[in-house]
Amino acid sequence: MTGKQATDIFSPEKRSAIMRAVKSENTKPELTLRKALFALGYRYRLNKKDLPGKPDLVFPKHRCVVFVHGCFWHGHHCKRGSRTPKSNVDYWRRKIDRNRRRDQENALALNELGWRVITVWECELATLDPSALPIASDYSR
């Protein structure tokens, strides 16, 4: 990295506490989508550990899973997902690259098991029409 490296404004202990508080389940984007889908009559299972990637929403009857991805954590191409942290840049690039590879591997494994995979990005939730998600074309609500 050229030029000055930005220093963290938090102590290592405080930064560690902040990072521990980042949730992987029941996040605000996930809850927003779950509430909208439930209101449309969709019923689902949450975070099935026996499926690759432990999908956020599982629709067993339709062999469909939904992942709700945070743009930064999963390296989306939007403004928030394209943002590069100012400190520890190499670490974050490697971490996000690993997340993206893992997401692709999980989607491929689920497809091979006969599951359809839908990814909903955090930035899409403001304009997303949940009824347009292809969970099941024959799903009668």
N, C-alpha and C positions, 0 to 999 in steps of 0.2 A: 504494500500500500504506500502510495506517495503522499507527502505532506504530513500534517499533524493528524494523529489519531485522537478522536474524541474520547474523553474519559467519562466513565459512568458517574452520574450524579449521586448514585446510591452506593453504600458500602456493600461489599460482597455478601454479607449476611442479609441485608435488606433486599438486595437483588434476588438472592436465593429464595427468600420468603415470597417475594412477588411472583417468581416463576413457579413456585409450588402451588400458588393459588390459581394458576391457569387450569381450568377444568378440561377434561377430555370427554365427559358425558354431561348431558343436561345443560348444554350451553344455551345462551340466549337465542342464537340463530336456530338451533335444533328445536328448542321449545316453541319458537314462533311457527316453524313449519309443522310440527306435530299438532299444535292447536288448530291450524288451518285445515290440515288433512282430516283430523277427527271431526271437525265441524262439517266437512263434506261427506262424512259417513265412512271414511276409511278406518279400518282397524288393523293394528300392527303389533309386532313384538319389538322390544328394544334390545339393542346391543347383544345379539346372540353370539355367545362365545364360541360356539361350535362351527361358526362360519368364518372363512378367511377375512381378516380385517375387522371383525366384530362390528358389522354394519350398524349405523345409528337406528335405522328403521327397517324392519323385515316384514314383508307381506308373504307369508308362507303359501297361502292359497294361490297366489299368482306368480310364485317363484321370482319375486322382485325384491331388490334391496335398494335402500337409499342411504347415501353418505352425505352428510352436511359438513362441508369443509370450510374452515376459516381460511380466508384468502392468503394471509401472511404465512401461516403455518404450512400450507400445502402448495405454495408457490403459484398462485393464480396469476394470470396475465393482466389483471386489473391494476389500478393505481395503488391500492393497498398491498396487493400481493407482490407487486414489482418493487416495492420499497426495500432498500438495502439498509440494514442497521448500520449505525455509525461506529460502533465498537464491536470487536470480536468478529469481524466480517467473514473471515475464513470459516470459523466455526458455524455461523449461521448459513452460509452457502452450502456447506457440506450437509448440515442437518436438513435443510429444506430439500436438497437434492435427494437425500435418503428417503424423506417423506414421500416425495413424488414417485420415486422408484417403487417404494413399498405400496403406494396406492395403485400403481399400474399392475404390480404383481398380484395384489389382492383382487382387483377387478378381473384379471385374466383367470385366476383360479376359480372365482365365482362363476364366470361364464362357462368354464369347463365343467363345472358341476351343474350347469343348467339354469343358473340364476341370471336374470336381467339386472344390470347395475345402472343406477341413476345417481349422478353427482350433482348436488345443489351447492352453489357457492354462496358464501355469506353476502357478497355484494349483490347477488341476484334477488335476494329475499324482498327487497323494497318494491320490486316491480313484478315479481313472480306470481303467476296465476296457478295456484296449486292444483286446480281442476284440470290444467293442461298437462300435468305430469303423466307420462305414459305408464302408470302403475299397472293398469289392466284395461284393455280396450273393451272387455265385456263386463266390467264391474258395474253391477246395478246398485245404485245408492238408494 
